[in-house]
Amino acid sequence: MIINTHSHIYDEAFDTDREEVFRRAMEAGVGMLLLPNCDEKSVKPMMEFYERHPKEVRIMMGLHPEEVYKDKEDKKDYKEKLGIIEDEVSRLTARNDSSVSVGVHNPLVGIGEIGLDFYWDDTFKKEQIEVLSEQLHWAKELGLPVSLHTRNAFHEMFKVLDHEQDGRLAGVMHCFNGTFDEARTALSYGFHLGLGGVITYKSCGVKDFLAEIPMEKIVLETDDPYLPPVPYRGQRNEPAYIVKTAEKVAEIYGVTTEEICKITTENAIKLFKLEVRS
């Protein structure tokens, strides 16, 4: 079994064939999908998909960093969005608590997708850091791991983690594409590296040092519908394509694909405290 730790299968890119995409993922060996939220609008489709597939799907709740600057004309808008997401976290936390009492799994397994993104716009650095810090506090209070989106912002991200890491933070550096030094720094904060289709690209420098990263500190993901692996570049990414990432990671480590799938699945189960039942 493979656990795909980052899929946006609820995205509108799959509106015409979502169930077929899900079926292909299951047939490819994906046993569970973790769905990170993006904004206040994605909550409903994400939850609807979870309700259709509660055995194979778990969810994360968070506000993506791009949402902080998306509506530049209204600087207060991101606070309203964050408030909506906080209400959803509270609702799902209560659901988690009640789920335990009746012996079923917890749907909410993390806070995400959160982070810092200065690629398109760095005007609202202060506000992005404020939103990130607030959501890290939620994670620490609830004992949940986080999915961290970091683009053109490792320096600032590590400054935030310097301040916030008190032993209670854990999670994934989603779609990691940094340097070896940045990878080691991420590991020093207790984070795992999320590896997706980018690892199959010729331009990706991570594959040059990945073998030096302990296999116990990596997880697999797709970030579909974005960043498809070779040989699907230029197409819509799908959860099933995680197999191509697993094959490339196995090649880099010099082990079998089966071993990579087994280890990364065990890593995901431990990190997200997943209850995997037959």
N, C-alpha and C positions, 0 to 999 in steps of 0.2 A: 504494500500500500504506500501511496505517496500522499503527503499532506501538502496542499498548495496553500501557503500562508498569506497570500495576497492576491485576491481575485475580485474584479469589479463586474462579475457576471450579471449583476442587476442593471448595468449601464444600458442606455438606449441603443448602443451599438448592437445589442443582442435582442432587440425587441421582436424581430421577425422569426428568430429560431432559437430562443433561449433554452428551451427544453432539449432540443437536439444537441446544442453545445454541451449542456450538462451531461447528457447521455454519453457523448463521445468522451468526455472527461472520465466518467466512471469506467467506460470500456478500456481506457488507456491505463487504468490502474490508480486513478486519483480517488482516494477513499474519503477525503474531507476537504472542503473549501472554507477558508477563513475570509470573510468579507469585511473590508474596512469601509467605513462611511466617509463621505467627502464633505457634504454640506447639509443644510436643512431640507433640501429638496430630495436628496438621495435616500433619506431615512425610509420613506414609504416603500419604494420599490425594493430596497434591500430587505426590509422586514417581510414583505410579501413573498420574496423568494425563499427566505429562511422558513417561513411557515409552510411552504410547499415541500421543503426538504429538511425537516428538523434533524433527521438522523445524520445527514452528510454535511451540514452547514453550521458554522458558528459565525458570530458577528463581533465586530468592533465598532465603537462609537467615537467619533471625533470630528473636528473641523479642520479641513485641509488648509495649509498656510496661504494658498492662492486666494482663498475666500476673504482674507483680511484686506486685500487691495483690489479685489475685483470690482467693487462699487466705489470708485474713488470719489464720486460726487457726494457720498454720504459716509463720512468717517465713522458714524455711530452704528452703521449697518452691521459691521462685523461683531459688535457687542450683542446686538439682537440675535444674530445667528448663533453666537456662542451660548447665549441663554437658552435657546431652543435645544441645542445639543446637550447642555447640562440637564435640562428637564428629561430628555430621553435617557441619559445615563442614570438618573435617579429612578425612572420608571423601570428600566431594565435591571437595575440593582435590586429593586424590590422583587422583581420577577425571579431573579437568581435566588434570592433568599427563600421564596416560596417553592421554587423548584426543588431545592434540597429536601424540603419537608415531605415531598411526595415521591422522591427517589428518581427524578429525571435530571437530565443534564442542564447545565447553565448555558443559555444562549450567548450571553455577553462574556467574551474571553479576553478583551483587551480594549485599550484606548487608542484609537487611530482612525484615519490616517492623519497624523499631526506632524508639525515640524517647522522648518524654515526654508523658504525658497526665494532667492534673490536673483534668479536667472532672468525673469522677465521684468521685474520691477523691484528696486530696493528702497523705494521711497518710504515704505512703512516698516522699516526694520524694527523700530521700537515697538510698534503695535504687534508685529508678528511674534516677537520675543515675549510680549505680555500674554498673548493668547497661548503660546506654547507652554509657558510656565504655569498658567492656570490649569491646563489640561494635564500636565505632569503632576500637579498637586492632586488632581482627581485620582490618577493612577496610583499614587503612593497611598492615598487614603483607602482606596478600595483593594489594594494588593493585586493590581492588574498590570500586565506588561503593556508596553506601548509599541506602536509601529511608527517609526520616525522617518519622515520624508526630509531629505537634506540635499538641496541643490544649490551650488555656488555659496555654501554657507557652513562648511565644516568648522571654520575658525569660530564663528559665532555660536554654533551648536555646542561645541565643546566648552565654551565659556558658560553657557547655560547649564550644561551638565556638571561643570565644576561647582556651581552654586546649588544645584538641585539634588545631586546624587548623595543620598545619605544612607545608602545601603538598601533602600526600598525600591529603587528603580531597576527595571529589567526590560528587555524588549529586543526589537529588530531594527537595525539600520537598513530600512527598506531600500531595495534596488541599489545596493552599495556599488559605487563606481569611483571610489577615492584611491588615494595612494596607499602604499604599504604602511607608512607612518600613520596615516589616518585610520587605517584598519586596526593597527595595534592600539591606537588611542581609544578607538571604539570598544575594543575588547577589554581595555583597562577599566572602562566604566561598567563592565558586565554585560555588554550587548552582544547579540549575534549579528552576523552579516546575512542579509537577505540576497540571494543570488537568483537572477532571472535571465531572460533572454539576452541581455547585454553581454553576458559572459561568453556568448558564442560569436560576438563581433570581433573582427580583426583589430579594431581600434581600442578595444577594452584592455586597459593595462592590468586589471585585477588578475587576469589569468596568468600573468607573469610571476606573481608571488602567492597565488592562492594556496599552492601546495604547502606553504609555510604556516598557514592558518590551521589550527586544530579542527578536524572534522566535526568535533563536538560543538563548535561555535558557528556552524552554518545552518541555514534553512533554505528551502526552495520556494520559489514563488513565480508568478507570471506577470502580475500587474496588468492582466488583460482588461480591456482590449488594446493596450499599449505595448510597445517594445517587444514585438514577436521575435523569437529566436531564428537563427539560420536553420532551415532554408525557407522560412516564411516571412522574411523581411519584406515590407511593403504591403503586407496583408494585415487583416484584423487578427490580433492575438487571441488565443483561446486557452482555457485552463488545461486542455489535453496536451498542449505543446510543452508543458513542463517536462515531459519526457526528454525532449531534446536538450534542455538545460541539464537535466540529470546525467545524460550521456556525456556532455561536455565536461561537467564537473568530475565525473568518474575518470575520464581520460586524463584530466589534469593531475588528479591524485594517484593515478595508476592503479585503480581498483575497479571492481565491477560496478555496473549501473545498479544492480540489486543491492550492493552494499551501501552505496550512496543513498538510495531510497530508504533503506532500513535505518541508517544512522540519522538522516535528516528528519525522518518521521519521528524517531525517538526524541530528537532534540525539540521538535515542535510540541510533542505531547507534554514534555517536561516543562518547557517554557510557558506554554499557554494553559497548563493544567487541564489538558483535554481528557474528557471521558470518552474513550472510543469503545463502542459496544457493537457486537455483531447483531 
